[in-house]
């Protein structure tokens, strides 16, 4: 999803733009298509899945989203926590 590009589905030659043959598009790229329909003036309408939504869902799944929203830990806080842990264990 992240590297989806409209160029994966179109061929540009001079001033003309045509759809690529579906056999030339790898299955993993075809999965990025949300919709392909005929346009009002004879062209095509191509809609890809939401990249930002996919990235956000992946970050949430990997636990990266919550970590990014947490306040950064200062080095002094880490040192203090380590010293307290050593004292407890001693």
Phi, psi and omega in degrees: 000318188297323183262018179297138179218143179298334178294343176291343187241351183240150172244127179251122177228109183063238179263003182255146178234126179229159175286141175289153174297133183300334178292338179273352181259120180299151181305322180293331176283320179298330179294342180282346181284127175267326184198141170227124181216163179282132179282171182294327184255026177094350178276193179240152176245124179241127179237126178263158176296158183292111181295311183297322177296319179294319179296316180297316179297320178295317179298318178297317180298321181276357180078013183277331185294314181294320180297322181292333182272347180285153177292139179296146179269131180281146178304324180296324178295321179293316179298316180297315180297322179294315180297318178297321179294321179293319179297321179295321183282340184282000000 
